[in-house]
């Protein structure tokens, strides 16, 4: 006996008789929704490759980030408290 999960796995040709009436009434996915569904099935490695390329900062921005990060770390290291995040950064 065919089940609903079988129809999802194997497509409309395998649809259970009770669900056949709804098969043709299913909404079509927009191009954006189709892209979202397809992305949900991609491997993490494939997803990260394209995201890392887009996450790269221009050299000027990367320099500003480095200056800000250095300032924050140096400020935390000068404080007397060495617990929590400050303790980790001090190491």
TORTIVEX-974649 format. One line per field, with one value per residue: chain; residue number from 1; x, y, z of N, C-alpha, C in turn; residue in three letters. Coordinates in Angstrom, 3 decimals, decimal comma, padded with zeros to 6 digits. Each point is the difference from the previous one (the first is absolute). Layout:
// TORTIVEX-974649
chaine = c(A|...)
num = c(NUM|...)
n_east = c(X|...)
n_north = c(Y|...)
n_up = c(Z|...)
ca_east = c(X|...)
ca_north = c(Y|...)
ca_up = c(Z|...)
c_east = c(X|...)
c_north = c(Y|...)
c_up = c(Z|...)
residu = c(ala|...)
//
This chain:
// TORTIVEX-974649
chaine = c(A|A|A|A|A|A|A|A|A|A|A|A|A|A|A|A|A|A|A|A|A|A|A|A|A|A|A|A|A|A|A|A|A|A|A|A|A|A|A|A|A|A|A|A|A|A|A|A|A|A|A|A|A|A|A|A|A|A|A|A|A|A|A|A|A|A|A|A|A|A|A|A|A|A|A|A|A|A|A|A|A|A|A|A|A|A|A|A|A|A|A)
num = c(1|2|3|4|5|6|7|8|9|10|11|12|13|14|15|16|17|18|19|20|21|22|23|24|25|26|27|28|29|30|31|32|33|34|35|36|37|38|39|40|41|42|43|44|45|46|47|48|49|50|51|52|53|54|55|56|57|58|59|60|61|62|63|64|65|66|67|68|69|70|71|72|73|74|75|76|77|78|79|80|81|82|83|84|85|86|87|88|89|90|91)
n_east = c(000,844|-000,306|000,959|-000,384|000,757|-000,617|-001,133|000,407|000,384|-001,059|-000,618|-000,643|000,885|000,515|-000,743|-000,277|-000,874|000,008|001,257|-000,377|-001,115|000,939|000,444|-000,990|-000,518|001,112|000,304|000,284|001,227|000,150|000,659|-000,366|-001,250|000,031|000,593|-000,923|-000,954|000,518|000,097|-001,193|000,189|000,649|001,171|000,448|000,797|-001,021|-000,746|000,954|000,271|-001,271|-000,303|001,044|-000,272|-001,268|000,569|000,819|000,763|-000,323|001,196|-000,640|-001,080|000,757|000,653|-001,152|-000,426|001,173|-000,073|-001,274|000,243|001,104|-000,709|-001,002|000,849|000,684|-001,183|-000,468|001,150|-000,267|-001,204|-000,371|-001,219|000,119|-001,264|-000,725|-000,562|000,113|-000,310|-000,937|-000,361|000,129|-000,512)
n_north = c(-001,188|000,932|000,714|001,009|-000,567|-001,101|000,709|000,421|-001,222|-000,567|001,092|000,801|-000,660|000,118|001,064|-000,046|-000,966|000,027|000,125|-000,862|000,227|-000,030|-001,001|000,218|000,055|-000,689|000,971|000,726|-000,395|001,153|000,718|001,000|-000,456|-000,190|001,203|000,417|-000,662|000,407|001,207|-000,336|-000,410|001,171|-000,520|-000,132|-000,895|-000,404|000,038|-000,529|-000,745|000,054|-000,367|-000,803|-000,285|-000,041|-000,720|-000,122|000,651|001,181|000,174|001,102|-000,722|-000,931|001,048|000,599|-001,165|-000,170|001,289|-000,129|-001,150|000,524|001,108|-000,772|-000,793|001,042|000,564|-001,129|-000,085|001,297|-000,527|000,242|-000,032|-001,255|000,235|-001,030|000,849|000,874|-001,044|-000,281|001,262|000,045|-001,214)
n_up = c(000,000|-000,842|000,571|000,809|000,957|-000,476|-000,002|001,191|000,385|-000,537|000,425|-000,836|-000,727|001,205|-000,282|001,307|-000,260|001,318|-000,392|-000,928|000,679|000,936|-000,719|-000,800|001,234|000,053|000,858|-001,032|000,162|000,638|-000,883|000,816|000,143|-001,307|-000,053|000,854|-000,635|-001,144|000,567|000,432|-001,221|-000,052|-000,270|001,230|-000,537|-000,765|001,089|000,754|-001,038|-000,341|001,244|000,061|-001,261|000,363|000,977|-001,011|000,857|-000,508|-000,529|-000,426|-000,270|-000,557|-000,478|-000,273|-000,454|-000,581|-000,335|-000,311|-000,596|-000,524|-000,251|-000,395|-000,628|-000,463|-000,208|-000,466|-000,635|-000,129|-000,069|001,254|-000,448|000,403|000,293|-000,330|-000,843|000,983|000,780|-000,880|-000,107|001,324|-000,142)
ca_east = c(-000,844|000,762|-000,305|000,312|001,449|000,454|-000,270|000,965|001,305|000,051|-000,615|-001,425|-000,389|-000,234|-000,931|-001,050|-001,287|-000,756|000,624|000,105|-000,824|000,713|001,282|000,048|-000,326|001,094|000,515|001,329|000,936|000,613|001,438|000,717|-000,292|000,698|001,415|000,116|-000,145|001,206|001,121|-000,153|000,475|001,416|000,905|000,587|001,216|-000,406|-000,556|001,051|000,901|-000,532|-000,154|001,313|000,389|-000,761|000,260|001,307|-000,064|001,014|001,175|-000,175|-000,914|000,704|000,955|-000,776|-000,437|001,178|000,320|-001,038|000,181|001,209|-000,336|-000,853|000,782|000,959|-000,768|-000,393|001,192|000,459|-000,900|000,412|-000,801|000,504|-000,992|-000,860|000,582|001,278|000,997|000,334|000,740|001,318|000,862)
ca_north = c(001,188|001,235|000,982|001,369|000,176|-000,606|000,919|001,092|-000,532|-000,518|000,917|-000,118|-001,255|-000,981|000,569|-000,877|000,302|001,001|001,315|000,326|001,173|001,218|000,066|001,051|001,289|000,485|001,272|-000,007|000,807|001,138|-000,243|000,217|-001,132|-001,157|000,144|-000,269|-001,453|-000,628|000,308|-000,819|-001,349|000,044|-000,369|001,138|000,388|000,797|001,270|000,844|000,498|001,233|001,017|000,542|000,947|001,239|000,584|000,654|001,463|000,747|000,239|001,149|-000,410|-000,990|000,741|000,657|-001,054|-000,423|001,063|-000,040|-001,235|000,165|000,952|-000,685|-001,002|000,689|000,595|-001,080|-000,533|000,971|000,021|-000,861|-001,224|-001,028|-001,071|-000,016|000,301|000,679|-001,017|-000,703|000,901|000,237|-001,127)
ca_up = c(000,000|-000,111|001,035|-000,382|-000,054|-001,251|-001,108|000,096|-000,395|-001,369|-000,942|-000,264|-000,648|001,050|000,959|000,512|-000,641|000,742|-000,155|-001,422|-000,309|000,382|-000,683|-001,009|000,609|000,834|-000,523|-000,609|000,766|-000,688|-000,209|001,246|000,883|-000,574|000,337|001,437|000,168|-000,541|000,894|001,198|-000,292|-000,344|001,088|000,707|-000,713|-001,165|000,479|000,553|-001,046|-000,594|001,045|000,352|-001,052|000,173|001,315|000,015|000,086|-000,753|000,855|000,907|001,066|000,810|000,824|001,064|000,923|000,762|000,958|001,040|000,771|000,802|001,063|000,969|000,722|000,866|001,094|000,908|000,669|001,005|001,156|001,105|000,025|-000,902|-000,106|-001,186|-001,314|000,205|000,301|-001,243|-000,886|000,601|-000,362)
c_east = c(000,885|-000,437|000,343|001,508|000,591|-000,208|000,962|001,359|000,075|-000,704|-001,448|-000,422|-000,353|-001,041|-001,075|-001,338|-000,797|000,539|000,062|-000,797|000,724|001,291|000,079|-000,290|001,139|000,571|001,395|000,899|000,530|001,485|000,807|-000,210|000,693|001,483|000,234|-000,082|001,263|001,203|-000,060|000,511|001,485|000,845|000,574|001,238|-000,352|-000,537|001,102|000,907|-000,520|-000,175|001,333|000,496|-000,702|000,297|001,336|-000,176|001,021|001,165|-000,176|-000,882|000,676|000,997|-000,725|-000,469|001,166|000,366|-000,999|000,172|001,216|-000,259|-000,847|000,782|000,979|-000,702|-000,407|001,197|000,516|-000,882|000,463|-000,750|000,539|-000,981|-000,751|000,744|001,369|001,117|000,438|000,856|001,396|000,985|000,478)
c_north = c(001,245|000,975|001,387|000,203|-000,659|000,954|001,173|-000,471|-000,318|000,866|-000,334|-001,329|-001,064|000,470|-001,008|000,397|001,084|001,408|000,462|001,244|001,300|000,206|001,173|001,380|000,553|001,272|-000,174|000,913|001,145|-000,326|000,168|-001,174|-001,264|000,041|-000,304|-001,500|-000,719|000,235|-000,831|-001,411|-000,041|-000,398|001,268|000,509|000,886|001,366|000,945|000,584|001,311|001,104|000,629|000,997|001,340|000,700|000,728|001,515|000,633|000,330|001,156|-000,376|-001,008|000,686|000,690|-001,019|-000,434|001,028|-000,028|-001,222|000,111|000,924|-000,676|-000,997|000,675|000,629|-001,064|-000,539|000,939|000,006|-001,004|-001,332|-000,997|-001,163|000,092|000,238|000,653|-001,009|-000,758|000,870|000,259|-001,108|000,176)
c_up = c(000,000|001,094|-000,505|-000,092|-001,239|-001,160|000,021|-000,492|-001,484|-001,031|-000,292|-000,619|001,029|001,016|000,389|-000,612|000,715|-000,169|-001,449|-000,357|000,302|-000,783|-000,971|000,569|000,847|-000,606|-000,596|000,821|-000,848|-000,215|001,293|000,954|-000,514|000,339|001,475|000,260|-000,484|000,924|001,269|-000,182|-000,364|001,197|000,626|-000,724|-001,204|000,420|000,469|-001,066|-000,583|001,044|000,381|-001,046|000,189|001,312|000,074|-000,003|-000,932|000,947|000,992|001,182|000,918|000,934|001,155|001,035|000,877|001,060|001,155|000,892|000,913|001,179|001,081|000,840|000,956|001,193|001,009|000,773|001,087|001,241|001,047|000,004|-001,017|-000,122|-001,311|-001,287|000,156|000,274|-001,234|-000,918|000,550|-000,351|-001,398)
residu = c(unk|unk|unk|unk|unk|unk|unk|unk|unk|unk|unk|unk|unk|unk|unk|unk|unk|unk|unk|unk|unk|unk|unk|unk|unk|unk|unk|unk|unk|unk|unk|unk|unk|unk|unk|unk|unk|unk|unk|unk|unk|unk|unk|unk|unk|unk|unk|unk|unk|unk|unk|unk|unk|unk|unk|unk|unk|unk|unk|unk|unk|unk|unk|unk|unk|unk|unk|unk|unk|unk|unk|unk|unk|unk|unk|unk|unk|unk|unk|unk|unk|unk|unk|unk|unk|unk|unk|unk|unk|unk|unk)
//
